[in-house]
Amino acid sequence: MSYLRTFLPWIVFAVIPSGAWQWAALTALAVSVAIIAQEKRSGAGFDALIIESGSAAFFAVLAAIAFAAPHSGVHTYSAALSSGTLAVIAGVSLAVGRPFTLGIAKRTTPREVWGLKPFIRVNVVITAVWTAAFAVTAVVLALVAHAGHAHSAAATIVQIAGFVVPMVFTVRYVAHVQAKVQQAGQAAR
């Protein structure tokens, strides 16, 4: 459920009809700010709000562009830019050694495992998969937009796949790692 909350602004932006992209960007910005405020009140640290903070910044800029120049070419490529932005945010979090999934995982993981190398490695792998998925999605959406189908069913399917594939990977990979840990624990007895 944490991932759904993390990506809610992007989902909101994707489901509001493209003809209202100004309002979609503004609504996504409002959702981003509301999530950050709610999470900060509940004690979340910045490491758990990397995507949310990047989302707020992206949607603030996009909303400003959308209202200032509603017929801008940015509209055509807004979905590709969205995925590209997520790829950059996730990639930078990896590059600085703070994978964005680490903060999310800490919400449901006991504090005593947070500093363990296997826990960090799992989150590096998961963040790398999300980063790759966002990058591939951005490229495919840019090609779809360039072909004149920016706001088509095909673009929507690509966007959905760009979230579903890494989400399914995350769930399965975490389950796989947990099963291996459990097996190792049983074998040690």
Secondary structure, 3 states (H helix, E strand, C coil): CHHHHHHHHHHHHHHCCHHHHHHHHHHHHHHHHHHHHHHHHCCCCHHHCHHHHHHHHHHHHHHHHHHHCCCCHHHHCHHHHHHHHHHHHHHHHHHCCCCHHHHHHHCCCCHHHCCCHHHHHHHHHHHHHHHHHHHHHHHHHHHHHHCCCCCCHHHHHHHHHHHHHHHHHHHHHHHHHHHHHHHHHHHHC
